Amino acid sequence: MSATSATLPARRMAGWAMTALPWILLAILAILPLLVPSPNFTRLLFMTFLWTTTSIAWNLLGGFAGQVSFGFAVFYGAGAYTTALLMNAGVNPLFAFLAAGLTAALVSLIVGLPAFRLRGPYFAIATIGISEAVRVVMTNLSFTGGASGYRILEHRPFRQLEHYYTALLLAAIAFAISWKIAHSKFGLGLKAIRQDEDAAADLGVNPYTYKLAAHALAAALTGMAGGVFARYAAFIHPGGVFGFHTSVHILLMPVIGGIGTVWGPVLGGFVFGIVEEEIVASFPEIHLLLYGLLLIVIILFEPGGILGGLRKLVRRFRDHR
Amino acid sequence: MTTAKIPILEVQKLTKYFGGLAAVKDVSFEVRAGQIFGFIGPNGAGKTTLFSMIAGAVRPSAGKIRSRGVEITGVSPFRLVKAGIARTHQIVRPFREMTVLENVQVAAHFGRKPVRSPSAAKERAMQVLVSVGLDALADNPASILSVGNQKRLEIARALATTPDLLLCDEICGGLTHSETAAMLQLLRRIRDGGMTVMYVEHDVKAITAVCDRILVLNYGRKLAEGTPDHIQNDPAVIEAYLGTKAAGRS
């Protein structure tokens, strides 16, 4: 009895800590580039925020709803190209980003309407096919420059911090959406679909529309991340933003961090964003192979990802006390 | 007052072919509100197929199903829930990574009278858990429940969608005698609360103990229909279950 009454305040403290953590993290990240004024470091964090956004987005569909997609490059690329085309037409970047999200969401419906007729591995395979088809089309589309890519001409001075805060804001929005969903009716419906789609339908959940909605939301966030990236890079090409490796990266992060959780994709995004730079720089030829190995190791030894492993450690520590 | 006369479930010449084989052929019956209506039949008689067609899981080859005069033939399960028809599964299908309470909460959120806020859905789920006697296990993972309690959870989830018609598929399969008795008592309580129950079971004893009306299937066709007493004394039913010799002797 005394043990439970002693842990109750401790548990409440932990609850507060978990609510405060995102705000503390946000504050630190907001002042970090001012404390460490290095363009390289700022760029690293900027890319990490974009990766984290896509990681959180993928987890909405792949983690919460259990629909594993290998086709998120389609949304990243659609967002990147939408932003690029609109900005070259003189549209304000902010509106270009919103349009990128909208376009990606529309594309997700075109993909999802047929693909969600399929289940499990068949859905996953369909997303690979669609993703590759889109990449090939974009490679041969002449008005966006085809395989040689597309350049964005922005007539304003380049300010890195503006890009940095845009990406940070986008990642924060993605996290807020993910957190909200995890604690809502929508999130519980998605979790029910992940565990048993037919049983969920027998309780009144419409699996098809729920999957389409999660897909569209994930696509919108991914598309905006693609747009923010396009503006920063000022040059995009189908082999990059639409590349299969982009889809694999987006899928890998939540798996590394802890699939189906709120913090896992964030953790995965940060680990990946920072480590990826090093890996690509050191092993440019075999970096995809390394990711493949990492994926196998995680699925074999810790399907819960980093977060799952940490939770196990905490539990073990608690039990031994 | 006329609405009371319209059957809560009306099945007309329902037929299902699997290839050339008629699993269910021209079966018609009506279920009146406030009854426990049972199906029985020997193995392969078409009970499960008939049940699945009514539950929206299998599309009929021919025939019509109406609920309160509204046609529901081939309507998908999640829409049936909104129309007030909920089912349980013979092989239990709990959401294993959720707690018992969360399992029922899903039904409260998405049932016929959907609840939006998680706290209100939890509250309704808890009421249902109390009514089926699972409240003490509310915070346990659904995966650790015993078979008997998993069957109860199936019923709790279906009840939390607030149906008029509850479709129960072999809820006593694999249960002990005392568990079966408790389960049948629960069914009676559900009926006495004003709900209609359609009940499929392999165990003839359980069905005759609890049902107000029984439909007997044999080789996919309707063999007999009536009260438990009527069914038990029907020579055709005895023949189907025990063979001609036994029927002749009785």
Interface residues (C-beta under 8 A of the other chain):
Chain A: H183 S184 K185 L188 G189 K191 A192 Q195 D196 D198 A199 A200 A201 D202 L203 G204 V205 N206 P207
Chain B: A55 A57 S76 P77 F78 V81 K82 A86 R87 H89 R93 P94 F95 R96 E97 M98 E102 Q105 V106 A107 H109 F110 G111 R112 P114 V115 R116 S117 P118 A121 R157 A158 A160 T161
